């Protein structure tokens, strides 16, 4: 057994079943994610009226979900040079789910990138496929050792940040994923588009059962809008992954703060800089690594 595989099982401790799940999840990543997508799609079409499924979906979402990241909060993942281990239940203020909310980055300078099963399953453009990023020696080593068929390869922090920047220019938001199947902690950062991300689509499907169901935790930010600068071009609405912004060209601009994930794409794509990102205390706490170190790491 390879050292990276041993370390993966050690991460799960006595829960050998989760270690096996982790291994199978990765080795059969593409069919696993594809099957989940079509299952959610079928349920939303055939059984959207069956309200007891809310409990099944809630259970699933509490074990597999993401945290939306702004560009500045993402950047800190790829410039950090030391470990961060925050495992307190206080983390639920950042990642408001029951099981997977640990923030563990060990030797975070070690990075790997591999093919995204969501983009492959949903037929995204070829250039987008190699886009899932592992942060930390444990997970990146496991990807390199077992991910040849996913084109897994080592990358530098500079290369990772360039990858993020390029995807954001093309309207892909950034998400940090938390999965019980992979240890309940962050360590995977992906570039996601609402048309080709199983996570984002699963949330859309789930809304047919309950508006409260979501696989995404918001970034902790909202936006402000300067109408005097806005030219109503509609670029912000076109890039918004949740349709939180609506624009009638040359007429009106509207914003649904409850639908906003705070991904910051609208601000980045506004040609007149009429949109600004602001911290929103009514939302979750941002996954800002500086803030995590300051307030969420328990002293030894």
N, C-alpha and C positions, 0 to 999 in steps of 0.2 A: 504493500500500500504506500502510495506517495506521501511525502511529508505534508503537502498541502491538504490531502484528504484526511489525514490524521488530525490536523489542526481544525478542519471543518467539523469533524465529529466531536472534538474536544469543546468546541464552542457551544454545542448543544448539551453538554454535560450528560446527566443520566437519561435524558430524553433521546435515546438511541433512535426511536421512531422518527423524531424530527430530523436527525442526521441522515437517515435513510431517505426521508422525504426530500431533504435538501439535495441529496445526490441525484435522486431520480428526477427531481424538478429541473436540475441543470442539464443532465445528460439527455433528457427528452424535452428540452426547453421549447422547441418549435411546436411539436404536436400538443404539448401541454397547454401552451398559451392559445393556440388555435382552437383547441377543444373548448377552453373556457369561454372564448369569445362567442362561438356559435351556440354554446349552451345558454349564455345570458341573452343572446339575440332571440333564440327560440322561446325562452321563458317570457320575454317582454312582448312577444307577438301572440303567443298562445294562451299564457296564463297571467296576463297583466291584471286580470280581475281577481285573482286568487290571493287575497290579502295576507293569509298566513305565511306566504313566501317572504314577506317583509322580514320575518325572524331569521330565515335562512340567509337572506342577503346581508342582514345586519351582522350575522355571525361571520360570514365570509369577509365582509369589509373590515371587521375588527382585526382580521389576521393578515390582510393584504391591502396596503393603501399607500398613499404618497403625501408628501408635503411639497407644495409649490414654492419655488425659490425665485426671488428677484435676481437680477444680474449681480448686484453687489454682494448679496448673501451667497450666491453661487461662487463668485470669485474667491471667496475666503476658503472654499474647499480645495482650491487649486493653487493656493499660495501658502498654506499652513505648513509648518516644518516640525510639528510636535504632536504627540498623542492627545486626544480628547476622549475622556470616558465619563459620560453622564448617564446614569441608569436610574435616577430617582423617579418616583411616580409624579413628581412635579413636572416631569417632561410632558405630561399630558396637556399642559398649557400650550405646548408647542405642537405636539402631535396628539390630537384629542381622540385617541383610540385606546381600547382596553388592554390589548396585549402587546402590540409591536410599537414601541416608542423609545427604545434605547438609542442614544447617540454615542456611537463608539467608532472612533477613527484611530487605528493603531498603525504606525508607520505610514501616514497618509501620503507621503511623497511617492509611494509605490502605486502606480496606476496601470490599468489595462483597459482596452476598449474591445468590444466584440459586436457581432451582428445583433440587431434588435429583432426578436421574434414577432413583435407586434407589426413592425413595418414590413417584414417578410410576409406575414399572414395576410395583411391587408393591402399588399401590392403597392407600397410606396415606391418612389423613384430609387433607382439603383444607388445613387450617390448618398442617399440617406441611411442605408441599411447599417453600416458599421458605426454605431452611435451610442451604445450603452457603455457607460464608464464605471469601472470598479475603483473605489478609493480605499486604500489600505493594503498592506502586504498580504494579509490572510486571504481576502477574497480575490485580489488580483492574481496571486500565485495559483489559486485554485482554477481560475479562468484560464490562465496560460497553460497549466498542466492538462486541462481537460477540454479546452475549447477550440481545438484545431478546426473542427468542422464549422465553428462559428466565426472563424477568422480572428480569433483572439490574439492580441499583440500588446506589448508594453508600449506605453507612451509617457511623455514627460508632462509635468504640470503646465508648461507653456503650450504644448500641443493640445492638451485637454481644454484649456481655456479658449484657444483658437477654434476648436471644434464647437464649443458652446456658443461663441460669438457668431460663428457662421450660421448655425441653426437658428439662432434668435433673429438674425437678419431675414431669414426665410419664414418667420412666423411660427417657430417651434418653441413652446414654453419649456422651462426646466423644472424637473421634478426629482426629489430624493425619495426613493422607495424604502418602505419598511415592511418586512414580511416575516411572519412567524417561521415560515419554511426555511428561511435563511438566517435565523438567529434572532429575529425580532428587532434588529437594529438597522440603522442606515449604513450605507456603504456603496449603494448603486445610485448613480445620477444618470438620468436619461433625458433625451431631447424629444419632446412629445408633440404631436399634432393631433387635433381633435378628430381628424378623418382617419388616422392610421395608428391610434393608440388604444389598445384594448382597455386600459384603465379608464381613460376618459369616456370611451364608448360605454363601458359597463355602468358608469355613473348615469349616463343618459338613459340607458335601459332601465336602471333602478328607479329613476324618477317616475316611471309609469306606475310603480308600486307605492312609492312614498316620496314626497318632495324633500324629506329630511335625509334620505340616503345619499351618501357621497363617498367615493373612494379617495377624494382629494381633500386635504386640509388646506385652507387658504394660506397665503404667504404671511398674513398679519398686516397687510397694507391695503389701502384703498387709493383712489386717485382724486385729484382736484382738477377743475377745468377752467381755463381762462377764455371766456367766450369772446373777449375782445381780440384775441389772437387767432381764434379758430376760424378756418375758412370752409368748414363743413365739407371737406373733401371725402370723408368716409374711410380713410385709411385705418383709423383706429378701430372702427366697427368691423372692418374686413379682417383684421388680425385677431380680434377678441375671440378666445376659444369657447366662451360661454354665452355669447350674444348679450353681454351686459351693457354694451353701448349700441345705440341706434342713431343713425344720422339720416336726415333728409337733406340731400345735397342742396346747398345754398339757402336752407330754411331753418332746420332745427337740429339740436344735439341733445340726447337724453341718456341717462345713466342709471342702471339698476344696481345699487351697491350690494344688495343681497346676493346677486348672481356673480359678482366680481370675485375672482380668485386672487387678485393682486399680483398677477404675473409680470406686470410692467411692460408687456409688449406694446400696448397702445401708446404709452409715453415714448418708447423707443422709435416707434414708426410714425409719430406725428411730425410732419414736415415743418410745422410752425412752433413746435415746443409748447403747445397750448395745454398739455396734460402733464401733471406732476404727481409723483408717488408720495404718499403720506402714511405714516404709521397710524393704524386704526385700532384704538384700545378696545373696541367692541368685538374685534376678531381675535384669532389666536396669536400667541407670541411668535414672532419671526424665528426661523431657524438661522439665526445670526451667530456664528461660532464665537465671536467676541462676547456676545451676551451669554451664551451657554457657559463659557469658561468663567465668567464673572458671577453668575447667579445660579447655575444649575449643576455644578460639580460639588459633590459633598467633600468636605475636608477629611483627610485620612485620620 
